[in-house]
């Protein structure tokens, strides 16, 4: 049976209220946390987030610093990609949509990332603790919101 054919059922166990992505990450079948009723699940191989920018030549160095590496691909004019296990980030030159996106990156140590980015000359916001995560927010050169999040209290 393929992933697209298997049935996904919601767990009988109640997860923490409003646990969102972090609660789903701890469940063995993350689709079950998102599907309110029985139905066939889409077989997803990877997910790419897309952020639009006004000038790719300005955004590439900024994201290289955030991600601590160069892009993995330049599949077409005006688009660069960073690849991760089962996911990726696309930065696309689209001035009409620039500055309206949000990107959340799950990190191991949000406080260490805050320090690294501060040392690199960035001005990340303060470290904020919430019920299920600890975050730091900053804005890219076009004003897109970039959130670094660490599950749990940091």
C-alpha positions as CSV (number, residue, x, y, z in Angstrom):
1,X,0.0,0.0,0.0
2,X,1.4,3.4,-0.9
3,X,1.5,6.5,1.3
4,X,-1.3,8.0,-0.8
5,X,-3.5,4.9,-0.3
6,X,-3.1,4.4,3.4
7,X,-5.8,5.8,5.7
8,X,-4.8,8.3,8.3
9,X,-6.8,8.3,11.5
10,X,-6.7,10.9,14.2
11,X,-5.1,9.7,17.4
12,X,-7.4,8.8,20.3
13,X,-5.0,10.6,22.6
14,X,-5.4,14.3,23.1
15,X,-2.3,16.3,22.4
16,X,-1.5,19.5,24.2
17,X,-3.9,22.2,23.3
18,X,-2.6,24.5,20.5
19,X,0.6,22.5,20.3
20,X,0.8,23.2,16.6
21,X,3.9,22.0,14.7
22,X,5.8,21.1,17.8
23,X,3.1,18.8,19.1
24,X,2.8,17.2,15.7
25,X,6.6,16.7,15.4
26,X,6.4,14.5,18.5
27,X,3.7,12.2,17.1
28,X,4.6,9.2,15.1
29,X,2.2,10.1,12.3
30,X,2.4,13.8,11.9
31,X,-0.4,13.8,9.3
32,X,-2.8,12.5,12.1
33,X,-2.2,15.7,14.1
34,X,-3.4,17.8,11.2
35,X,-6.3,15.8,9.8
36,X,-9.6,16.3,11.7
37,X,-11.4,13.3,10.0
38,X,-10.6,10.1,8.1
39,X,-9.4,10.7,4.6
40,X,-6.6,9.6,2.2
41,X,-3.3,11.4,2.9
42,X,-1.3,13.1,0.2
43,X,2.1,11.5,-0.3
44,X,4.5,14.4,0.2
45,X,8.1,13.9,-0.6
46,X,9.4,17.3,0.4
47,X,8.2,20.8,1.3
48,X,9.8,24.1,0.0
49,X,9.1,27.4,1.6
50,X,9.3,30.4,-0.7
51,X,10.3,33.9,0.2
52,X,10.0,36.7,-2.4
53,X,12.6,39.5,-2.5
54,X,13.1,42.7,-4.5
55,X,16.8,42.1,-5.3
56,X,18.3,38.6,-5.3
57,X,21.8,40.0,-5.2
58,X,21.0,41.6,-1.8
59,X,19.1,38.7,-0.4
60,X,21.5,35.9,-1.2
61,X,24.3,37.2,1.2
62,X,21.7,37.8,3.9
63,X,20.3,34.3,3.7
64,X,23.8,32.8,3.4
65,X,24.6,34.4,6.8
66,X,21.3,33.2,8.3
67,X,21.7,29.7,7.0
68,X,25.5,29.6,7.4
69,X,26.1,28.4,3.8
70,X,25.7,29.2,0.2
71,X,22.6,28.2,-1.9
72,X,22.5,24.6,-3.1
73,X,20.9,25.4,-6.5
74,X,20.0,28.2,-8.9
75,X,17.4,26.3,-10.9
76,X,16.3,29.3,-13.0
77,X,16.9,33.0,-13.4
78,X,15.8,34.9,-10.3
79,X,15.6,31.8,-8.0
80,X,18.0,30.2,-5.5
81,X,17.4,27.2,-3.2
82,X,18.8,25.8,-0.1
83,X,18.1,22.1,0.4
84,X,17.5,20.3,3.7
85,X,16.3,16.8,4.6
86,X,12.8,16.7,3.1
87,X,12.5,20.5,2.9
88,X,14.0,23.5,1.3
89,X,14.0,27.3,1.0
90,X,13.5,29.1,-2.2
91,X,14.3,32.8,-2.4
92,X,12.7,34.3,-5.5
93,X,13.1,37.7,-7.0
94,X,9.6,39.0,-7.2
95,X,9.5,42.7,-6.1
96,X,5.7,42.8,-6.2
97,X,5.5,40.1,-3.4
98,X,8.7,41.1,-1.5
99,X,8.3,41.9,2.2
100,X,5.0,40.0,2.8
101,X,6.4,36.5,3.7
102,X,7.1,34.7,6.9
103,X,9.7,31.9,7.3
104,X,10.1,29.8,10.4
105,X,13.3,27.8,10.8
106,X,13.4,25.2,13.6
107,X,16.9,25.3,15.2
108,X,18.6,23.3,17.9
109,X,19.7,26.2,20.0
110,X,17.9,29.5,19.5
111,X,20.1,31.4,22.0
112,X,23.3,30.3,20.2
113,X,21.8,31.4,16.9
114,X,20.8,34.8,18.4
115,X,24.4,35.2,19.6
116,X,25.9,34.1,16.2
117,X,23.6,36.5,14.2
118,X,24.3,39.4,16.6
119,X,28.1,38.8,16.2
120,X,27.5,38.8,12.4
121,X,26.0,42.3,12.6
122,X,22.4,41.4,12.5
123,X,19.8,42.8,14.9
124,X,17.6,39.9,15.9
125,X,14.8,40.6,18.4
126,X,14.9,39.4,21.9
127,X,14.6,35.7,22.8
128,X,11.0,35.0,23.6
129,X,9.7,32.0,25.5
130,X,6.1,30.7,24.8
131,X,4.3,27.6,25.9
132,X,5.7,25.2,23.4
133,X,8.7,27.0,21.9
134,X,11.3,29.7,22.3
135,X,11.7,32.1,19.4
136,X,13.8,35.0,17.9
137,X,12.4,37.2,15.2
138,X,14.2,39.3,12.6
139,X,13.4,40.8,9.2
140,X,15.3,40.3,6.0
141,X,16.3,43.2,3.8
142,X,12.8,43.4,2.2
143,X,10.9,43.1,5.5
144,X,10.0,39.4,5.4
145,X,9.7,38.0,8.9
146,X,12.2,35.3,9.7
147,X,11.5,33.3,12.9
148,X,14.0,31.0,14.5
149,X,12.3,28.6,16.8
150,X,13.4,26.0,19.3
151,X,10.9,23.5,20.6
152,X,10.5,23.8,24.4
153,X,12.1,26.3,26.7
154,X,15.6,27.3,25.8
